[in-house]
Amino acid sequence: MVPLFPTLDLHGETAEDARRLTERWLRARAAEGLRTVVVITGRGRRSAGPAVLPGEVQDLLAKLRGSVVASWETEPGGGALRVEMLRAAPPPRRPAEPAIPADIELRRRAEQSLADLGVAPTPLLLLAEMRRLSNPG
C-alpha cells in the first residue's frame, strides 16, 4: 500500500536519533514545499517502560512550531503523527536589470570611461556612468 503522505518511520530508533532524524527530515520536506507529512513513532509496545518516541517527537514539533511546523495531531490508533507544515516563503526575487538608455554614443563613452578605470561594465555600473556623463555638474 502506498502511503497517502510522505512518511518517516522511526521504529527502532533511539530518542536522540529519532529527534535528529525527524528535524532534518521535516526541514527537508518543508524546503520541498510539502504541506502534510506523517511521522511514525510507534506506540512503544517494545519499550521496557513507557513509550519514549511519541513524547520526544511531540517536544520537537513544539520547538519547530512557527518556523517549520504549523500543527500536528495523533493519527487514529496512535503510533503516528500527521504534521501540517508551514508554507515555505518564496525565494527572494532578483531585481530586474536596469533599462539602459538607447543613446549609443553615451553608452560608448560610459564603457570607455569604465574601461579606463579597469572596471568591468556591469549593467548597474554602466547605467551609473551614463548618468554621470549625461549630468556633468
ABEGO torsion letter per residue (X at the ends): XBBABBBBBABGBBAAAAAAAAAAAAAAAAAAGBABBBBBAEAGAABABBBAAAAAAAAAAAAABGAABABBBBBBGEGBBBBBBBBBBBBBBBBBBBBBBABAAAAAAAAAAAAAAGBBBBAAAAAAAAAAAABBX
